[in-house]
Amino acid sequence: MKGPIVLDAHGKHAQSVQFSEVHNQLISSGMDAKIHLWSVPGFSLTTSFTGHANSVNTLSLTAGDERLASGSSDQTVRVWSFPEGQLLHTLDKQVNACYSPDGLMLATIGSNGRVSLWDTAEYNSPSMLPKLDKRVFKLAFSPDHTWLVIGGTGAIHRYNLLSDSLEPALERHQHAIPDVAFTPDGQFMLATGAECALSIWNAADWTELRHIPLPAKGVLQTAISPDGETLFISMDNLICGYTIPNGEHILDIPLAIKGVYGLGVSPDGAWLANAGADGNVRIWEL
């Protein structure tokens, strides 16, 4: 593994990173309220999106990179044209957003903790899910658009998009679920628990395949390689790699910073990026 390339990105904390699929860009966001686009592989700054009034914490692209949704502590989710950066919609009292794989639906977490589903043809009159937990942290759509999985301060919640109904929750982790994600083929769902654990689930019958203690605490954000075989997890002073679905610990990347936040893997599997508490974005050649 080569690197890291270090980008002085956001001055304050860098919060989130994501690679685009089409436009060869790395997107980063941070507590400076900015969204930056970096060329890949040169990693030079190409443009910035401005408009948020506070920390930009989450990023979500539609398939084909036509739209970018950003979630901010200013309690707005903003929808931008990509890569031009034209502001198209502002969704008030929302803090986090996730596009469905087909781009026809946007799930958001409201400042009141409720999850809403928006039709992206108009971005109005969303349907709202029942109150689930004290706080909700993360959303993930299954690749076949059957499931919306929700991680919060309680269990792992599953919303069936075909029947528009909540299914029984998965009671596995303690305290909170910082992140949930599906593998690209939809076979497996992965969740991190604030008690420092990783769970790997069969998404066909929702049986738990692995429950793995993690070596460190932290924000426990994840990124999955495009082939669906490797999971990366951010922890205090550390990024770890695990095989899917076996859960074998195969990689450690020690870091000098405690706050290791968002992760992203490029669509070709060549690069791993991380947003750090020192404001820097680090990129490794895998």
Backbone hydrogen bonds, N-H to C=O, Kabsch-Sander energy under -0.5 kcal/mol:
donor,donor_aa,acceptor,acceptor_aa,energy
2,K,285,E,-2.2
5,I,283,I,-3.0
7,L,5,I,-0.5
7,L,281,V,-3.2
8,D,6,V,-0.5
9,A,7,L,-1.6
9,A,279,G,-0.8
10,H,279,G,-2.4
12,K,10,H,-3.6
14,A,276,G,-2.8
15,Q,13,H,-0.5
15,Q,29,S,-2.5
16,S,29,S,-1.4
18,Q,27,I,-2.1
20,S,25,Q,-2.9
26,L,38,W,-2.6
27,I,18,Q,-3.3
28,S,36,H,-2.4
29,S,16,S,-2.0
30,G,34,K,-1.2
31,M,13,H,-2.9
33,A,30,G,-1.5
35,I,49,F,-1.8
36,H,28,S,-2.6
37,L,47,T,-2.7
38,W,26,L,-2.7
39,S,44,S,-2.8
40,V,24,N,-1.6
43,F,39,S,-2.2
46,T,37,L,-3.1
47,T,37,L,-1.1
49,F,35,I,-2.9
50,T,48,S,-0.5
51,G,52,H,-0.5
52,H,33,A,-0.5
56,V,30,G,-2.5
57,N,55,S,-0.7
57,N,71,G,-2.3
58,T,71,G,-1.6
60,S,69,A,-1.7
62,T,67,R,-2.2
65,D,62,T,-2.1
68,L,80,W,-2.2
69,A,60,S,-3.0
70,S,78,R,-2.5
71,G,58,T,-1.9
72,S,76,T,-1.5
73,S,55,S,-2.6
75,Q,72,S,-1.4
77,V,91,L,-2.2
78,R,70,S,-2.3
78,R,76,T,-0.5
79,V,89,H,-2.7
80,W,68,L,-3.0
80,W,78,R,-0.5
81,S,86,Q,-2.5
82,F,66,E,-1.8
85,G,81,S,-2.3
88,L,79,V,-3.3
89,H,79,V,-1.5
91,L,77,V,-3.4
92,D,90,T,-0.7
93,K,75,Q,-1.8
94,Q,75,Q,-0.9
94,Q,91,L,-0.7
95,V,109,I,-3.4
96,N,109,I,-1.0
98,C,107,A,-2.4
100,S,105,M,-2.8
103,G,100,S,-1.8
106,L,118,W,-2.0
107,A,98,C,-2.9
108,T,116,S,-2.4
109,I,96,N,-1.9
110,G,108,T,-0.5
110,G,114,R,-3.2
111,S,93,K,-2.1
113,G,110,G,-2.2
116,S,108,T,-2.4
117,L,127,S,-3.0
118,W,106,L,-2.8
120,T,104,L,-1.8
120,T,118,W,-0.6
122,E,119,D,-1.4
123,Y,119,D,-3.1
127,S,117,L,-2.1
129,L,115,V,-3.2
137,F,151,G,-2.8
138,K,151,G,-1.9
140,A,149,V,-1.9
142,S,147,W,-2.5
145,H,142,S,-2.2
148,L,159,Y,-2.2
149,V,140,A,-3.2
150,I,157,H,-2.6
151,G,138,K,-2.6
152,G,155,A,-0.6
153,T,135,R,-1.9
156,I,170,L,-2.2
157,H,150,I,-2.5
157,H,155,A,-0.7
158,R,167,E,-0.6
159,Y,148,L,-2.8
160,N,158,R,-0.6
160,N,165,S,-3.3
161,L,146,T,-2.8
161,L,159,Y,-0.8
162,L,146,T,-0.7
164,D,160,N,-1.1
165,S,160,N,-1.6
167,E,158,R,-2.9
170,L,156,I,-2.9
171,E,169,A,-0.8
172,R,170,L,-1.3
176,A,174,Q,-2.7
177,I,152,G,-2.8
179,D,192,T,-0.7
181,A,190,L,-2.1
183,T,188,F,-2.4
186,G,183,T,-2.2
189,M,201,W,-1.9
190,L,181,A,-3.3
191,A,199,S,-2.2
192,T,179,D,-2.1
193,G,197,A,-3.0
194,A,174,Q,-0.5
194,A,176,A,-2.7
196,C,193,G,-1.8
197,A,193,G,-1.4
198,L,212,I,-2.7
199,S,191,A,-2.8
200,I,210,R,-2.2
201,W,189,M,-3.0
202,N,207,T,-2.9
203,A,187,Q,-2.6
203,A,201,W,-0.7
206,W,202,N,-2.2
207,T,202,N,-0.5
209,L,200,I,-3.1
210,R,200,I,-1.6
212,I,198,L,-3.3
214,L,196,C,-2.6
220,L,234,S,-1.0
223,A,232,F,-1.7
225,S,230,T,-2.6
228,G,225,S,-2.3
231,L,242,Y,-3.1
232,F,223,A,-3.1
233,I,240,C,-2.4
234,S,221,Q,-2.4
235,M,238,L,-3.1
236,D,217,K,-3.6
237,N,257,I,-0.8
237,N,258,K,-0.8
238,L,235,M,-1.6
239,I,253,I,-1.4
240,C,233,I,-2.3
241,G,251,L,-2.2
242,Y,231,L,-2.6
243,T,248,E,-2.0
244,I,229,E,-2.2
247,G,243,T,-1.8
250,I,241,G,-2.5
250,I,248,E,-0.7
251,L,241,G,-1.3
253,I,239,I,-2.7
255,L,237,N,-2.5
260,V,258,K,-1.2
261,Y,259,G,-0.6
261,Y,275,A,-2.4
262,G,15,Q,-1.4
264,G,273,A,-2.0
266,S,271,W,-2.2
269,G,266,S,-2.2
272,L,284,W,-2.3
273,A,264,G,-3.1
274,N,282,R,-2.2
275,A,262,G,-2.5
276,G,280,N,-2.4
277,A,259,G,-2.7
279,G,276,G,-1.7
281,V,7,L,-2.2
282,R,274,N,-2.1
283,I,5,I,-2.3
284,W,272,L,-2.9
285,E,2,K,-2.7
286,L,270,A,-2.6
286,L,284,W,-0.7
